[in-house]
Amino acid sequence: MLGLIGGTGLNRLQGLVIDEQRKLSTQYGSPSGAVHLGQRDGQKIAFLPRHGHGHRIPPHAINYRANLFALKLVGVTHIIGVAAVGGIGAHMAPGELVLPDDIIDYTWGRQHTYSLGAQDPLRHIEFAPPYDAGLREALQHSAKRQNIKMMPSAVHGVTQGPRLETAAEVRRMGRDGCDIVGMTGMPEAALARELDIPYACLAVVVNWAAGVGAGDSIHAEIEKFVDIGMDKALRVIQDLQLS
Ligand code: HPA
């Protein structure tokens, strides 16, 4: 079963025939909302909106540990985290779909591990590369079948939010090698790895990052591009063939 974590612009999954809504509480607390179990075009899906059903939990306040653990409890075998991001690299224009292959984590103060200390076996998970190769390949095949352009690699910089970045911060991220910037990619990806669940991020560029674009306000851009981008992401996910 595919676990799908929706981000900004993907709070509900159209076309999902819901069989069951599971309200779970985990030893790490409550996930962002009930996990919707259902089917979309014959594919079994467990859907969880990262920011909650209808209400907006800000990126730094999301209980990532509970979200990932809840998806594990319902039995997902793979997870795709859909994320709205800002574009830093010249090719990362609003409306583009991106399949990042690496991460720089700028977040702080988040509950970012299941290794809690003495009572848990300490695991130094390998995180290079941070995303699952097989799942990324399946997403690439699906995009090709659907004739949807998707950037095959990018470095995903993850900031703390909820404020957007300054132009100088974005310039620094560009020098660091970041191509896109979002606020929710971490610790989500690392927690999935700790739980041994193959995870990939499908990023939708919804704006030029601060100081990069020609001057449209970021929020105006997001409004303009979020639906187009999310629609493409869903078409890629819909045709995904998991091995
Ligand atoms: N910065 C950080 N997170 C984002 C952005 C951005 O420009 N756009 C969408 N999520």
Residues whose N, C-alpha, C, O or C-beta is under 5 A from the ligand:
A	BS01	HPA	A84 V85 G86 V181 G182 M183 W208 A209 A210
